[in-house]
Amino acid sequence: MNKKRAYYYPIPLYLLLLLLVWVGSFFVDVAQMLSDNAHTSSSLISAEGIRWAVRNALPTINSIPWGIVMLSVAIYGMLCGSGITRVLCRMVRFRRLSGAEVRAFSFAFATLVCYIILLYMSSTSPWELLSGVTDEPALSPIVQGAVILIFIGALLISLIYGFIYGNFRSIMDLITSVADSIKHFVPALMALIPASGIVPCLQYVGVQPICGMSWSVFQTVLYLLPFIYVAVLQLHDKEKH
């Protein structure tokens, strides 16, 4: 398998899924018209469907959480650049670590524990800095700002591990690792464009999401799959080298 081409596989796959939704909507609509069942679907291959698709193209693309996506890619880039993901992969496979790796990982793990304790103390009395003003946990800063807090935690352990082990010699090394990682995730970012149209098109057609998922969960899964796929490819390539 050509590794360079493999990174782009999610793009044609999602384009094909989007095409299948359009073509399938026509056949489902025709099948319901010919049956005695109630007509509950709508065909995208119609004047109304095409007008709806053109009118909603930009809003559906804007619905992609680009900021969260970029933060997630940055988190991955920092962790990979520091070398901590390589150590974690070796630990999962029960491979022996060097003394330098154990030392750097121990400091990074201690930093993570201290950070988690700090977050816990900040969300409970007497400070309650990260708890909500109401009793609803979903509205608390620690929940609504979870991605930012995870980013800060990843930044801390990446800096600690990277500088102690020697993969980072300056802050520019950290920035470079993030920039290099974003470069590899460009195909996954491009796959989000057809992915953004699959869910709203299914909603227009009248098809419910599979496996009993809600629309929001189904859309989140569609957005995450290309990034998980690219991340697995990158980790596999790094492990081989």
URQUIMO-V806166 format. One record per residue. SS is DSSP state (H for helix, E for strand, - for the rest). PSI is psi in whole degrees, -180 to 180 (NA if undefined). Layout:
# URQUIMO-V806166
ss: (SS | SS)
psi: (PSI | PSI)
This chain:
# URQUIMO-V806166
ss: (- | - | H | H | H | H | - | - | H | H | H | H | H | H | H | H | H | H | H | H | H | H | H | H | H | H | H | H | H | H | H | H | H | H | - | - | - | - | - | - | - | - | - | - | - | - | H | H | H | H | H | H | H | H | H | H | H | H | H | H | H | H | - | - | - | H | H | H | H | H | H | H | H | H | H | H | H | H | H | H | H | H | - | H | H | H | H | H | H | H | H | H | - | - | - | - | - | - | H | H | H | H | H | H | H | H | H | H | H | H | H | H | H | H | H | H | H | H | H | H | H | H | - | - | - | - | - | - | - | - | - | - | - | - | - | - | H | H | H | - | H | H | H | H | - | H | H | H | H | H | H | H | H | H | H | H | H | H | H | H | H | H | H | H | H | - | - | - | - | - | H | H | H | H | H | H | H | H | H | H | H | H | H | H | - | H | H | H | H | H | H | H | H | H | H | H | H | H | H | H | H | H | H | H | H | - | - | - | - | H | H | H | - | - | H | H | H | H | H | H | H | H | H | H | H | H | H | H | H | H | H | H | H | H | H | H | H | H | H | H | -)
psi: (130 | 114 | -39 | -42 | -32 | -32 | -24 | 0 | -38 | -27 | -56 | -30 | -46 | -34 | -40 | -42 | -42 | -41 | -40 | -36 | -44 | -51 | -42 | -35 | -34 | -47 | -37 | -40 | -43 | -42 | -39 | -34 | -34 | -14 | 174 | -1 | 163 | 141 | 102 | -8 | 165 | 141 | 132 | -25 | 73 | 167 | -45 | -41 | -42 | -42 | -42 | -44 | -44 | -42 | -32 | 7 | -53 | -44 | -36 | -36 | -39 | -17 | -13 | 131 | 74 | -40 | -45 | -38 | -47 | -38 | -40 | -42 | -39 | -40 | -47 | -43 | -41 | -46 | -40 | -44 | -34 | -26 | -3 | -30 | -35 | -42 | -42 | -42 | -40 | -35 | -39 | -35 | 8 | 41 | 150 | 138 | 152 | 166 | -39 | -38 | -43 | -43 | -47 | -41 | -37 | -44 | -40 | -42 | -41 | -39 | -42 | -42 | -45 | -40 | -42 | -41 | -41 | -42 | -41 | -46 | -32 | -14 | 1 | 170 | 152 | -6 | -56 | 39 | -32 | 11 | 155 | 162 | -16 | 179 | 8 | 113 | -34 | -21 | 2 | 151 | -33 | -25 | -49 | -26 | 26 | -42 | -40 | -43 | -38 | -39 | -44 | -43 | -43 | -38 | -44 | -51 | -29 | -43 | -45 | -51 | -46 | -43 | -38 | -43 | -30 | 2 | -28 | 128 | -17 | 170 | -25 | -30 | -37 | -46 | -40 | -40 | -38 | -44 | -41 | -37 | -41 | -38 | -40 | -23 | 5 | -43 | -38 | -38 | -41 | -32 | -20 | -23 | -54 | -30 | -34 | -20 | -16 | -49 | -52 | -32 | -40 | -38 | -41 | -42 | -34 | 20 | 130 | 151 | 154 | 162 | 22 | 15 | 151 | 164 | -40 | -41 | -43 | -43 | -41 | -42 | -44 | -40 | -35 | -33 | -45 | -35 | -37 | -42 | -48 | -39 | -41 | -42 | -43 | -45 | -38 | -42 | -42 | -37 | -35 | -30 | NA)
